[in-house]
Amino acid sequence: MNAPREERNGQREHPSRAESAAYFSNPMMSDIESDWSPMHDAAYNGRILSVRTLIGQGTSVNLLSLDRVSPLHGACQQGHTACVKLLIDHGANVNTPTIDMITPLSEACAGGHLPCVKLLLQHGATPHGATVSASPIHQAAAKGHTECIEALVQHGADVDLWSDHSGTPLYSACTNQHLSTVARLLQLGASVNSSKDGDTPLHVAARLSQAELVSVLLDHGANPAARNTEGKRPLDLAPTNSATQSLLSQRGVVSSDYKGSIRKDRTQ
């Protein structure tokens, strides 16, 4: 059994993968695959003095684990801004993807670590990430990290970036019921009627019986008459006698001055 980790600031550190994995490569070698190294462990746990010492000893900041995780990934995942800066200042690659095509920026956005997000973007991190399915903006939208979305858009991220898995960031935010994120995405120009698998964001909000989401979407031009692949309108998906059903019933008639545009499912 492994010995308990030292406690820091009254809290036990996260168990390191180094405790259960044997090192088989030289941590002094650069940009090669290695197992979880002391550098990975120090960066993940925010031990900046250890990171600085390892750098001073010649350890590469770009060591990759077998699944291509870099020390920068770990620092970004945990929100250790000082470690992120130190690694970048010593040449860490801000755009290295893992085996699952996750970039450090995607990790920072998933965790809502805004200072890390800004730092990465300032040092050339690609706002769209390495793959659409794990894009930073989709990660932020799914978790409701609105400020991270704002930072990404300011650096050129597409507010309507499409993913076959998640749809648009707006669709993802609706699916996860993040009201303030939905509202901000709409303010940033997100397409309110883009559909995934036939459902628009309004269909999603109605099915989830989220009256506030429904109201915000309608206020930004969502089409209450849109039908999905089963021929159902959002009203048809709302639970009976719910506030959502009542709201859609009141506003369900498409007016002559309706300005919304329906974007077809891109997967069809």
C-alpha positions in Angstrom: 0.0 0.0 0.0 1.2 3.5 -0.8 2.1 5.8 2.0 -0.4 8.7 2.5 0.3 11.9 0.6 1.6 14.9 2.4 -1.1 17.4 3.4 -0.8 20.9 2.1 -3.0 23.8 3.3 -4.9 21.3 5.4 -5.9 19.2 2.4 -4.5 16.0 1.1 -3.0 16.2 -2.3 -4.6 14.3 -5.2 -3.0 10.8 -5.5 -0.5 10.8 -8.3 -0.5 8.3 -11.1 3.3 8.0 -10.5 2.4 6.0 -7.3 1.0 3.1 -9.3 3.1 3.3 -12.5 6.7 2.5 -13.0 8.8 5.0 -14.9 10.4 3.5 -18.0 11.8 6.5 -19.8 14.3 9.2 -19.1 12.6 12.4 -17.9 15.5 14.4 -19.3 14.5 13.4 -22.8 12.4 15.9 -24.7 9.0 15.5 -26.5 8.9 11.7 -26.2 6.3 9.4 -24.7 6.9 8.6 -21.1 4.9 7.4 -18.2 3.5 9.8 -15.7 6.6 11.6 -14.6 7.6 13.8 -11.6 7.0 16.8 -13.8 3.5 15.7 -14.5 2.9 15.1 -10.9 4.2 18.4 -9.8 2.3 20.4 -12.4 -1.0 18.5 -11.7 -0.7 19.2 -8.0 0.4 22.8 -8.4 3.8 22.4 -6.7 5.5 25.3 -8.5 8.8 25.0 -6.6 9.0 21.4 -7.6 8.3 22.3 -11.2 10.9 25.0 -11.1 13.5 22.6 -9.6 12.8 20.0 -12.3 13.2 22.6 -15.0 16.5 23.6 -13.5 17.6 20.0 -13.6 16.9 19.9 -17.3 13.6 18.1 -17.3 11.6 18.8 -20.4 8.3 20.6 -19.9 6.9 18.8 -23.0 7.1 15.2 -21.7 4.1 13.2 -22.8 2.5 10.3 -21.0 1.4 7.2 -23.0 -2.0 8.9 -23.6 -0.1 12.1 -24.7 -0.9 14.1 -21.6 1.6 16.9 -21.0 2.4 18.6 -17.7 0.5 21.6 -19.1 -2.6 19.6 -19.4 -2.5 18.7 -15.8 -1.9 22.2 -14.6 -4.7 23.5 -16.8 -7.1 20.8 -15.6 -6.6 21.8 -12.0 -6.4 25.5 -12.6 -2.9 26.1 -11.4 -2.3 29.4 -13.2 1.2 30.0 -11.8 2.4 26.6 -12.9 0.8 27.1 -16.3 2.7 30.4 -16.7 6.0 28.8 -15.6 5.6 25.9 -18.0 4.7 28.3 -20.9 7.6 30.6 -20.1 9.9 27.5 -20.4 8.6 26.4 -23.8 5.5 24.3 -23.1 3.5 23.6 -26.2 0.1 25.2 -25.7 -1.6 23.3 -28.5 -0.4 19.7 -27.9 -3.5 17.3 -28.0 -3.9 14.2 -26.0 -4.7 10.9 -27.6 -8.3 12.0 -27.3 -7.5 15.3 -29.0 -7.9 17.3 -25.8 -5.8 20.5 -25.7 -4.7 22.3 -22.6 -7.2 25.0 -23.5 -10.1 22.5 -23.6 -9.0 21.3 -20.1 -9.0 24.8 -18.7 -12.4 25.6 -20.3 -13.9 22.4 -18.9 -12.8 23.4 -15.5 -13.9 27.0 -15.8 -10.4 28.2 -15.0 -10.6 31.6 -16.6 -7.1 32.9 -15.7 -5.6 29.8 -17.3 -7.8 30.2 -20.4 -6.7 33.8 -20.9 -3.1 33.0 -20.4 -3.2 30.2 -23.0 -5.0 32.4 -25.5 -2.5 35.1 -25.0 0.3 32.7 -25.8 -1.2 31.3 -29.0 -3.6 28.6 -28.0 -5.9 27.7 -30.9 -9.4 28.8 -29.8 -11.1 26.0 -31.7 -8.9 23.3 -30.2 -7.6 20.2 -32.0 -11.0 18.7 -32.9 -14.6 20.0 -32.9 -15.9 17.2 -30.7 -13.7 18.4 -27.8 -13.5 22.1 -28.7 -12.9 24.6 -25.9 -16.2 26.4 -26.5 -18.2 23.2 -26.4 -16.4 22.2 -23.2 -17.2 25.6 -21.6 -20.8 25.6 -22.8 -21.5 22.1 -21.5 -20.3 23.1 -18.0 -21.8 26.6 -18.0 -18.6 28.6 -17.9 -19.8 31.8 -19.5 -16.7 33.9 -19.0 -14.6 31.3 -20.7 -16.9 31.4 -23.7 -16.5 35.2 -23.8 -12.7 35.0 -23.8 -12.8 32.4 -26.5 -15.1 34.5 -28.7 -12.9 37.5 -28.2 -10.0 35.4 -29.6 -12.0 34.3 -32.7 -13.9 31.2 -31.6 -17.0 30.4 -33.7 -20.1 30.8 -31.5 -21.9 28.4 -33.8 -19.1 25.8 -34.1 -20.8 22.5 -35.1 -20.1 19.2 -33.5 -21.8 16.0 -34.6 -21.7 14.8 -31.0 -22.9 18.0 -29.2 -24.4 20.2 -31.9 -23.7 23.9 -31.4 -22.4 25.4 -28.1 -26.0 26.8 -27.6 -27.5 23.4 -28.0 -25.0 21.9 -25.5 -25.8 24.7 -23.0 -29.5 24.1 -23.4 -29.1 20.3 -22.9 -27.2 21.0 -19.7 -29.7 23.6 -18.6 -27.3 26.5 -18.1 -29.6 29.5 -18.4 -27.1 32.3 -18.1 -24.8 30.7 -20.6 -27.6 30.3 -23.1 -28.5 33.9 -22.7 -24.9 35.0 -23.2 -24.4 32.8 -26.3 -27.6 34.4 -27.8 -26.2 37.9 -27.0 -23.0 36.9 -28.8 -25.0 36.0 -31.9 -25.5 32.2 -31.6 -28.1 30.8 -34.0 -31.2 30.1 -32.0 -32.7 27.7 -34.5 -29.8 25.4 -35.4 -31.0 21.8 -34.9 -29.3 18.6 -33.9 -31.0 15.2 -34.8 -34.0 17.3 -35.7 -34.4 19.1 -32.4 -33.8 22.8 -32.0 -32.7 24.3 -28.7 -36.3 25.1 -28.1 -37.3 21.5 -28.5 -34.7 20.6 -25.9 -35.8 23.2 -23.4 -39.4 22.2 -23.8 -38.7 18.5 -23.3 -36.7 19.3 -20.2 -39.6 21.5 -19.0 -37.3 24.5 -18.5 -39.7 27.5 -18.8 -37.0 30.1 -18.2 -34.9 28.6 -21.0 -37.9 28.5 -23.2 -38.7 32.2 -22.5 -35.1 33.3 -23.3 -35.0 31.3 -26.5 -38.4 32.7 -27.6 -37.2 36.3 -26.8 -34.3 35.8 -29.1 -36.3 34.5 -32.1 -36.7 30.8 -31.5 -39.4 29.3 -33.8 -42.2 27.8 -31.7 -43.7 26.2 -34.8 -40.5 24.3 -35.8 -41.1 20.5 -36.2 -38.5 17.9 -35.5 -37.9 14.7 -37.5 -40.9 13.2 -35.7 -43.1 16.1 -36.7 -43.3 17.4 -33.2 -43.3 21.1 -32.2 -41.7 22.2 -28.9 -45.2 22.5 -27.4 -45.8 18.8 -28.2 -42.8 17.8 -26.1 -43.6 19.9 -23.0 -45.1 18.0 -20.0 -48.8 18.3 -19.6 -50.1 21.1 -17.4 -46.5 22.5 -16.9 -45.4 26.1 -16.9 -43.5 25.3 -20.0 -46.6 24.1 -21.8 -48.5 27.1 -20.7 -45.8 29.5 -22.0 -45.5 27.8 -25.3 -49.3 27.7 -25.7 -49.4 31.5 -25.1 -46.6 32.2 -27.6 -46.9 29.3 -29.9 -48.5 31.1 -32.8 -46.0 32.3 -35.4 -46.6 36.0 -35.9 -46.4 37.7 -39.2 -43.3 39.6 -38.1 -41.4 36.5 -37.0 -37.7 37.1 -37.8 -36.1 33.8 -36.8 -34.6 31.6 -39.4 -34.6 27.8 -39.2 -31.3 26.1 -39.9 -31.6 22.5 -40.8 -29.8 19.7 -39.0 -26.3 19.6 -40.5 -26.1 15.9 -40.0 -28.9 15.3 -42.5 
